[in-house]
């Protein structure tokens, strides 16, 4: 498998680890989290597949909006007005359950007329230009 150069803070971490496997590095927790995100993104790029979430995964608003291609207003409306999708409160943060998002994506959540509430690529939010 061919690995990409994974740069974190200007350092090629993969090659550093390959060349010097016994080196210890002190990192801040926030840098470690950022590194995990970079590695996950690179793994998706390498595998050519989509990110796989577990059934208990909680997603951020941004992640849900990107996955479904919907706006923040649509998420609010699906929660408050339509009763399709409800966030879970973790402290002061809202998170959405992967199993609920997956149900919407698979067409298992329907409107009052029996039609799926999400239509895949047709739901993509157009870029707001000129504002």
Beta strands, then each sheet from edge to edge (+ up, - down):
strand 1: 7-8
strand 2: 11-12
strand 3: 58-59
strand 4: 88-90
strand 5: 93-97
sheet 1: 1+ 2-
sheet 2: 3+ 5- 4+
end
